[in-house]
């Protein structure tokens, strides 16, 4: 029986070091790690990890949300582990151990709660964005040129000025110049 670890962070600014240390200290013989969103279906290291584990092994993660972000995904992973005869444990939730019947129950309940919390968080975020828009908050990148500058850019182009000269004059990329010239 081997204990195999899986660690994941969502963004490149986050570090895997804490999870790696926790998994190593818990006795993991092999650790798969990656920087990918939990919603990304193409988690290469997770796929390698799931292929690697064998009957009698235990897959260990530090937190439930490191393995999956949705109940559907989580249950699919657990089903695959079960088919291979592999157990699942989570360090931060000590009751999460699919090698016991109580652990199986806890895993299911916590997966549902985690998905519910994610849905509520998303709903609140969308409500906040809608309220901000109602107050006139503009999202996205600020405009680089004023309407007068855009009109000047278009007039200079109509007079035959080269794109590269417009790029230099207005400090914009070729794509930006063409986008502005194409807009009404």
MODELLER restraints for C-alpha pairs under 7 A, 6 or more apart:
rsr = mdl.restraints
at = mdl.atoms
rsr.add(forms.Gaussian(group=physical.xy_distance, feature=features.Distance(at['CA:1:A'], at['CA:56:A']), mean=5.07, stdev=0.5))
rsr.add(forms.Gaussian(group=physical.xy_distance, feature=features.Distance(at['CA:1:A'], at['CA:57:A']), mean=4.74, stdev=0.5))
rsr.add(forms.Gaussian(group=physical.xy_distance, feature=features.Distance(at['CA:2:A'], at['CA:29:A']), mean=6.65, stdev=0.5))
rsr.add(forms.Gaussian(group=physical.xy_distance, feature=features.Distance(at['CA:2:A'], at['CA:57:A']), mean=4.72, stdev=0.5))
rsr.add(forms.Gaussian(group=physical.xy_distance, feature=features.Distance(at['CA:2:A'], at['CA:58:A']), mean=6.38, stdev=0.5))
rsr.add(forms.Gaussian(group=physical.xy_distance, feature=features.Distance(at['CA:3:A'], at['CA:27:A']), mean=6.60, stdev=0.5))
rsr.add(forms.Gaussian(group=physical.xy_distance, feature=features.Distance(at['CA:3:A'], at['CA:28:A']), mean=4.79, stdev=0.5))
rsr.add(forms.Gaussian(group=physical.xy_distance, feature=features.Distance(at['CA:3:A'], at['CA:29:A']), mean=5.92, stdev=0.5))
rsr.add(forms.Gaussian(group=physical.xy_distance, feature=features.Distance(at['CA:3:A'], at['CA:57:A']), mean=5.81, stdev=0.5))
rsr.add(forms.Gaussian(group=physical.xy_distance, feature=features.Distance(at['CA:3:A'], at['CA:58:A']), mean=4.91, stdev=0.5))
rsr.add(forms.Gaussian(group=physical.xy_distance, feature=features.Distance(at['CA:3:A'], at['CA:59:A']), mean=6.08, stdev=0.5))
rsr.add(forms.Gaussian(group=physical.xy_distance, feature=features.Distance(at['CA:3:A'], at['CA:60:A']), mean=6.75, stdev=0.5))
rsr.add(forms.Gaussian(group=physical.xy_distance, feature=features.Distance(at['CA:4:A'], at['CA:28:A']), mean=5.19, stdev=0.5))
rsr.add(forms.Gaussian(group=physical.xy_distance, feature=features.Distance(at['CA:4:A'], at['CA:29:A']), mean=6.01, stdev=0.5))
rsr.add(forms.Gaussian(group=physical.xy_distance, feature=features.Distance(at['CA:4:A'], at['CA:30:A']), mean=5.12, stdev=0.5))
rsr.add(forms.Gaussian(group=physical.xy_distance, feature=features.Distance(at['CA:4:A'], at['CA:31:A']), mean=5.84, stdev=0.5))
rsr.add(forms.Gaussian(group=physical.xy_distance, feature=features.Distance(at['CA:4:A'], at['CA:58:A']), mean=6.16, stdev=0.5))
rsr.add(forms.Gaussian(group=physical.xy_distance, feature=features.Distance(at['CA:4:A'], at['CA:59:A']), mean=4.98, stdev=0.5))
rsr.add(forms.Gaussian(group=physical.xy_distance, feature=features.Distance(at['CA:4:A'], at['CA:60:A']), mean=5.97, stdev=0.5))
rsr.add(forms.Gaussian(group=physical.xy_distance, feature=features.Distance(at['CA:5:A'], at['CA:23:A']), mean=5.98, stdev=0.5))
rsr.add(forms.Gaussian(group=physical.xy_distance, feature=features.Distance(at['CA:5:A'], at['CA:28:A']), mean=5.70, stdev=0.5))
rsr.add(forms.Gaussian(group=physical.xy_distance, feature=features.Distance(at['CA:5:A'], at['CA:30:A']), mean=6.18, stdev=0.5))
rsr.add(forms.Gaussian(group=physical.xy_distance, feature=features.Distance(at['CA:5:A'], at['CA:31:A']), mean=4.37, stdev=0.5))
rsr.add(forms.Gaussian(group=physical.xy_distance, feature=features.Distance(at['CA:5:A'], at['CA:32:A']), mean=6.11, stdev=0.5))
rsr.add(forms.Gaussian(group=physical.xy_distance, feature=features.Distance(at['CA:5:A'], at['CA:59:A']), mean=5.79, stdev=0.5))
rsr.add(forms.Gaussian(group=physical.xy_distance, feature=features.Distance(at['CA:5:A'], at['CA:60:A']), mean=4.71, stdev=0.5))
rsr.add(forms.Gaussian(group=physical.xy_distance, feature=features.Distance(at['CA:5:A'], at['CA:61:A']), mean=5.85, stdev=0.5))
rsr.add(forms.Gaussian(group=physical.xy_distance, feature=features.Distance(at['CA:6:A'], at['CA:31:A']), mean=5.62, stdev=0.5))
rsr.add(forms.Gaussian(group=physical.xy_distance, feature=features.Distance(at['CA:6:A'], at['CA:32:A']), mean=4.81, stdev=0.5))
rsr.add(forms.Gaussian(group=physical.xy_distance, feature=features.Distance(at['CA:6:A'], at['CA:33:A']), mean=5.74, stdev=0.5))
rsr.add(forms.Gaussian(group=physical.xy_distance, feature=features.Distance(at['CA:6:A'], at['CA:60:A']), mean=6.39, stdev=0.5))
rsr.add(forms.Gaussian(group=physical.xy_distance, feature=features.Distance(at['CA:6:A'], at['CA:61:A']), mean=5.44, stdev=0.5))
rsr.add(forms.Gaussian(group=physical.xy_distance, feature=features.Distance(at['CA:7:A'], at['CA:16:A']), mean=6.82, stdev=0.5))
rsr.add(forms.Gaussian(group=physical.xy_distance, feature=features.Distance(at['CA:7:A'], at['CA:19:A']), mean=5.99, stdev=0.5))
rsr.add(forms.Gaussian(group=physical.xy_distance, feature=features.Distance(at['CA:7:A'], at['CA:20:A']), mean=6.66, stdev=0.5))
rsr.add(forms.Gaussian(group=physical.xy_distance, feature=features.Distance(at['CA:7:A'], at['CA:32:A']), mean=6.28, stdev=0.5))
rsr.add(forms.Gaussian(group=physical.xy_distance, feature=features.Distance(at['CA:7:A'], at['CA:33:A']), mean=4.59, stdev=0.5))
rsr.add(forms.Gaussian(group=physical.xy_distance, feature=features.Distance(at['CA:7:A'], at['CA:34:A']), mean=6.62, stdev=0.5))
rsr.add(forms.Gaussian(group=physical.xy_distance, feature=features.Distance(at['CA:7:A'], at['CA:61:A']), mean=6.39, stdev=0.5))
rsr.add(forms.Gaussian(group=physical.xy_distance, feature=features.Distance(at['CA:7:A'], at['CA:66:A']), mean=6.48, stdev=0.5))
rsr.add(forms.Gaussian(group=physical.xy_distance, feature=features.Distance(at['CA:8:A'], at['CA:16:A']), mean=6.77, stdev=0.5))
rsr.add(forms.Gaussian(group=physical.xy_distance, feature=features.Distance(at['CA:8:A'], at['CA:33:A']), mean=5.61, stdev=0.5))
rsr.add(forms.Gaussian(group=physical.xy_distance, feature=features.Distance(at['CA:8:A'], at['CA:34:A']), mean=5.05, stdev=0.5))
rsr.add(forms.Gaussian(group=physical.xy_distance, feature=features.Distance(at['CA:8:A'], at['CA:35:A']), mean=5.68, stdev=0.5))
rsr.add(forms.Gaussian(group=physical.xy_distance, feature=features.Distance(at['CA:8:A'], at['CA:36:A']), mean=6.77, stdev=0.5))
rsr.add(forms.Gaussian(group=physical.xy_distance, feature=features.Distance(at['CA:8:A'], at['CA:66:A']), mean=5.48, stdev=0.5))
rsr.add(forms.Gaussian(group=physical.xy_distance, feature=features.Distance(at['CA:9:A'], at['CA:15:A']), mean=6.94, stdev=0.5))
rsr.add(forms.Gaussian(group=physical.xy_distance, feature=features.Distance(at['CA:9:A'], at['CA:16:A']), mean=6.50, stdev=0.5))
rsr.add(forms.Gaussian(group=physical.xy_distance, feature=features.Distance(at['CA:9:A'], at['CA:34:A']), mean=6.72, stdev=0.5))
rsr.add(forms.Gaussian(group=physical.xy_distance, feature=features.Distance(at['CA:9:A'], at['CA:35:A']), mean=4.94, stdev=0.5))
rsr.add(forms.Gaussian(group=physical.xy_distance, feature=features.Distance(at['CA:9:A'], at['CA:36:A']), mean=6.25, stdev=0.5))
rsr.add(forms.Gaussian(group=physical.xy_distance, feature=features.Distance(at['CA:10:A'], at['CA:35:A']), mean=5.54, stdev=0.5))
rsr.add(forms.Gaussian(group=physical.xy_distance, feature=features.Distance(at['CA:10:A'], at['CA:36:A']), mean=4.90, stdev=0.5))
rsr.add(forms.Gaussian(group=physical.xy_distance, feature=features.Distance(at['CA:10:A'], at['CA:37:A']), mean=4.42, stdev=0.5))
rsr.add(forms.Gaussian(group=physical.xy_distance, feature=features.Distance(at['CA:10:A'], at['CA:38:A']), mean=6.75, stdev=0.5))
rsr.add(forms.Gaussian(group=physical.xy_distance, feature=features.Distance(at['CA:11:A'], at['CA:35:A']), mean=6.07, stdev=0.5))
rsr.add(forms.Gaussian(group=physical.xy_distance, feature=features.Distance(at['CA:11:A'], at['CA:36:A']), mean=6.63, stdev=0.5))
rsr.add(forms.Gaussian(group=physical.xy_distance, feature=features.Distance(at['CA:12:A'], at['CA:35:A']), mean=6.26, stdev=0.5))
rsr.add(forms.Gaussian(group=physical.xy_distance, feature=features.Distance(at['CA:19:A'], at['CA:62:A']), mean=6.24, stdev=0.5))
rsr.add(forms.Gaussian(group=physical.xy_distance, feature=features.Distance(at['CA:23:A'], at['CA:62:A']), mean=6.96, stdev=0.5))
rsr.add(forms.Gaussian(group=physical.xy_distance, feature=features.Distance(at['CA:32:A'], at['CA:45:A']), mean=5.80, stdev=0.5))
rsr.add(forms.Gaussian(group=physical.xy_distance, feature=features.Distance(at['CA:32:A'], at['CA:46:A']), mean=6.96, stdev=0.5))
rsr.add(forms.Gaussian(group=physical.xy_distance, feature=features.Distance(at['CA:32:A'], at['CA:49:A']), mean=6.18, stdev=0.5))
rsr.add(forms.Gaussian(group=physical.xy_distance, feature=features.Distance(at['CA:33:A'], at['CA:45:A']), mean=6.23, stdev=0.5))
rsr.add(forms.Gaussian(group=physical.xy_distance, feature=features.Distance(at['CA:34:A'], at['CA:45:A']), mean=6.18, stdev=0.5))
rsr.add(forms.Gaussian(group=physical.xy_distance, feature=features.Distance(at['CA:36:A'], at['CA:43:A']), mean=6.58, stdev=0.5))
rsr.add(forms.Gaussian(group=physical.xy_distance, feature=features.Distance(at['CA:38:A'], at['CA:66:A']), mean=6.99, stdev=0.5))
rsr.add(forms.Gaussian(group=physical.xy_distance, feature=features.Distance(at['CA:38:A'], at['CA:68:A']), mean=5.60, stdev=0.5))
rsr.add(forms.Gaussian(group=physical.xy_distance, feature=features.Distance(at['CA:38:A'], at['CA:69:A']), mean=5.38, stdev=0.5))
rsr.add(forms.Gaussian(group=physical.xy_distance, feature=features.Distance(at['CA:39:A'], at['CA:69:A']), mean=6.13, stdev=0.5))
rsr.add(forms.Gaussian(group=physical.xy_distance, feature=features.Distance(at['CA:53:A'], at['CA:86:A']), mean=6.97, stdev=0.5))
rsr.add(forms.Gaussian(group=physical.xy_distance, feature=features.Distance(at['CA:54:A'], at['CA:84:A']), mean=6.39, stdev=0.5))
rsr.add(forms.Gaussian(group=physical.xy_distance, feature=features.Distance(at['CA:54:A'], at['CA:86:A']), mean=6.39, stdev=0.5))
rsr.add(forms.Gaussian(group=physical.xy_distance, feature=features.Distance(at['CA:55:A'], at['CA:84:A']), mean=5.54, stdev=0.5))
rsr.add(forms.Gaussian(group=physical.xy_distance, feature=features.Distance(at['CA:55:A'], at['CA:85:A']), mean=4.41, stdev=0.5))
rsr.add(forms.Gaussian(group=physical.xy_distance, feature=features.Distance(at['CA:55:A'], at['CA:86:A']), mean=5.24, stdev=0.5))
rsr.add(forms.Gaussian(group=physical.xy_distance, feature=features.Distance(at['CA:56:A'], at['CA:85:A']), mean=5.96, stdev=0.5))
rsr.add(forms.Gaussian(group=physical.xy_distance, feature=features.Distance(at['CA:56:A'], at['CA:86:A']), mean=5.46, stdev=0.5))
rsr.add(forms.Gaussian(group=physical.xy_distance, feature=features.Distance(at['CA:57:A'], at['CA:86:A']), mean=5.10, stdev=0.5))
rsr.add(forms.Gaussian(group=physical.xy_distance, feature=features.Distance(at['CA:57:A'], at['CA:87:A']), mean=6.31, stdev=0.5))
rsr.add(forms.Gaussian(group=physical.xy_distance, feature=features.Distance(at['CA:58:A'], at['CA:86:A']), mean=5.50, stdev=0.5))
rsr.add(forms.Gaussian(group=physical.xy_distance, feature=features.Distance(at['CA:58:A'], at['CA:87:A']), mean=4.44, stdev=0.5))
rsr.add(forms.Gaussian(group=physical.xy_distance, feature=features.Distance(at['CA:58:A'], at['CA:88:A']), mean=5.39, stdev=0.5))
rsr.add(forms.Gaussian(group=physical.xy_distance, feature=features.Distance(at['CA:58:A'], at['CA:89:A']), mean=6.94, stdev=0.5))
rsr.add(forms.Gaussian(group=physical.xy_distance, feature=features.Distance(at['CA:59:A'], at['CA:87:A']), mean=6.15, stdev=0.5))
rsr.add(forms.Gaussian(group=physical.xy_distance, feature=features.Distance(at['CA:59:A'], at['CA:88:A']), mean=4.82, stdev=0.5))
rsr.add(forms.Gaussian(group=physical.xy_distance, feature=features.Distance(at['CA:59:A'], at['CA:89:A']), mean=6.25, stdev=0.5))
rsr.add(forms.Gaussian(group=physical.xy_distance, feature=features.Distance(at['CA:60:A'], at['CA:88:A']), mean=6.04, stdev=0.5))
rsr.add(forms.Gaussian(group=physical.xy_distance, feature=features.Distance(at['CA:60:A'], at['CA:89:A']), mean=4.94, stdev=0.5))
rsr.add(forms.Gaussian(group=physical.xy_distance, feature=features.Distance(at['CA:60:A'], at['CA:90:A']), mean=5.67, stdev=0.5))
rsr.add(forms.Gaussian(group=physical.xy_distance, feature=features.Distance(at['CA:61:A'], at['CA:67:A']), mean=6.96, stdev=0.5))
rsr.add(forms.Gaussian(group=physical.xy_distance, feature=features.Distance(at['CA:61:A'], at['CA:89:A']), mean=6.64, stdev=0.5))
rsr.add(forms.Gaussian(group=physical.xy_distance, feature=features.Distance(at['CA:61:A'], at['CA:90:A']), mean=4.99, stdev=0.5))
rsr.add(forms.Gaussian(group=physical.xy_distance, feature=features.Distance(at['CA:61:A'], at['CA:91:A']), mean=6.31, stdev=0.5))
rsr.add(forms.Gaussian(group=physical.xy_distance, feature=features.Distance(at['CA:62:A'], at['CA:90:A']), mean=5.53, stdev=0.5))
rsr.add(forms.Gaussian(group=physical.xy_distance, feature=features.Distance(at['CA:62:A'], at['CA:91:A']), mean=4.76, stdev=0.5))
rsr.add(forms.Gaussian(group=physical.xy_distance, feature=features.Distance(at['CA:62:A'], at['CA:92:A']), mean=5.75, stdev=0.5))
rsr.add(forms.Gaussian(group=physical.xy_distance, feature=features.Distance(at['CA:63:A'], at['CA:90:A']), mean=5.89, stdev=0.5))
rsr.add(forms.Gaussian(group=physical.xy_distance, feature=features.Distance(at['CA:63:A'], at['CA:91:A']), mean=6.51, stdev=0.5))
rsr.add(forms.Gaussian(group=physical.xy_distance, feature=features.Distance(at['CA:63:A'], at['CA:92:A']), mean=5.57, stdev=0.5))
rsr.add(forms.Gaussian(group=physical.xy_distance, feature=features.Distance(at['CA:64:A'], at['CA:90:A']), mean=6.41, stdev=0.5))
rsr.add(forms.Gaussian(group=physical.xy_distance, feature=features.Distance(at['CA:68:A'], at['CA:74:A']), mean=5.23, stdev=0.5))
rsr.add(forms.Gaussian(group=physical.xy_distance, feature=features.Distance(at['CA:69:A'], at['CA:115:A']), mean=6.84, stdev=0.5))
rsr.add(forms.Gaussian(group=physical.xy_distance, feature=features.Distance(at['CA:70:A'], at['CA:115:A']), mean=5.53, stdev=0.5))
rsr.add(forms.Gaussian(group=physical.xy_distance, feature=features.Distance(at['CA:71:A'], at['CA:111:A']), mean=5.53, stdev=0.5))
rsr.add(forms.Gaussian(group=physical.xy_distance, feature=features.Distance(at['CA:71:A'], at['CA:112:A']), mean=5.99, stdev=0.5))
rsr.add(forms.Gaussian(group=physical.xy_distance, feature=features.Distance(at['CA:71:A'], at['CA:115:A']), mean=6.23, stdev=0.5))
rsr.add(forms.Gaussian(group=physical.xy_distance, feature=features.Distance(at['CA:81:A'], at['CA:87:A']), mean=6.66, stdev=0.5))
rsr.add(forms.Gaussian(group=physical.xy_distance, feature=features.Distance(at['CA:87:A'], at['CA:98:A']), mean=5.55, stdev=0.5))
rsr.add(forms.Gaussian(group=physical.xy_distance, feature=features.Distance(at['CA:87:A'], at['CA:99:A']), mean=5.49, stdev=0.5))
rsr.add(forms.Gaussian(group=physical.xy_distance, feature=features.Distance(at['CA:88:A'], at['CA:97:A']), mean=5.59, stdev=0.5))
rsr.add(forms.Gaussian(group=physical.xy_distance, feature=features.Distance(at['CA:88:A'], at['CA:98:A']), mean=5.25, stdev=0.5))
rsr.add(forms.Gaussian(group=physical.xy_distance, feature=features.Distance(at['CA:89:A'], at['CA:96:A']), mean=5.46, stdev=0.5))
rsr.add(forms.Gaussian(group=physical.xy_distance, feature=features.Distance(at['CA:89:A'], at['CA:97:A']), mean=4.43, stdev=0.5))
rsr.add(forms.Gaussian(group=physical.xy_distance, feature=features.Distance(at['CA:89:A'], at['CA:98:A']), mean=6.62, stdev=0.5))
rsr.add(forms.Gaussian(group=physical.xy_distance, feature=features.Distance(at['CA:90:A'], at['CA:96:A']), mean=5.54, stdev=0.5))
rsr.add(forms.Gaussian(group=physical.xy_distance, feature=features.Distance(at['CA:90:A'], at['CA:97:A']), mean=6.85, stdev=0.5))
rsr.add(forms.Gaussian(group=physical.xy_distance, feature=features.Distance(at['CA:95:A'], at['CA:103:A']), mean=5.41, stdev=0.5))
rsr.add(forms.Gaussian(group=physical.xy_distance, feature=features.Distance(at['CA:95:A'], at['CA:106:A']), mean=6.57, stdev=0.5))
rsr.add(forms.Gaussian(group=physical.xy_distance, feature=features.Distance(at['CA:96:A'], at['CA:103:A']), mean=4.81, stdev=0.5))
rsr.add(forms.Gaussian(group=physical.xy_distance, feature=features.Distance(at['CA:96:A'], at['CA:104:A']), mean=6.99, stdev=0.5))
rsr.add(forms.Gaussian(group=physical.xy_distance, feature=features.Distance(at['CA:96:A'], at['CA:106:A']), mean=5.97, stdev=0.5))
rsr.add(forms.Gaussian(group=physical.xy_distance, feature=features.Distance(at['CA:96:A'], at['CA:107:A']), mean=5.35, stdev=0.5))
rsr.add(forms.Gaussian(group=physical.xy_distance, feature=features.Distance(at['CA:97:A'], at['CA:103:A']), mean=4.51, stdev=0.5))
rsr.add(forms.Gaussian(group=physical.xy_distance, feature=features.Distance(at['CA:97:A'], at['CA:104:A']), mean=6.53, stdev=0.5))
rsr.add(forms.Gaussian(group=physical.xy_distance, feature=features.Distance(at['CA:98:A'], at['CA:104:A']), mean=4.69, stdev=0.5))
rsr.add(forms.Gaussian(group=physical.xy_distance, feature=features.Distance(at['CA:150:A'], at['CA:180:A']), mean=6.96, stdev=0.5))
rsr.add(forms.Gaussian(group=physical.xy_distance, feature=features.Distance(at['CA:154:A'], at['CA:181:A']), mean=5.99, stdev=0.5))
rsr.add(forms.Gaussian(group=physical.xy_distance, feature=features.Distance(at['CA:167:A'], at['CA:173:A']), mean=5.90, stdev=0.5))
rsr.add(forms.Gaussian(group=physical.xy_distance, feature=features.Distance(at['CA:167:A'], at['CA:174:A']), mean=6.36, stdev=0.5))
rsr.add(forms.Gaussian(group=physical.xy_distance, feature=features.Distance(at['CA:167:A'], at['CA:177:A']), mean=6.78, stdev=0.5))
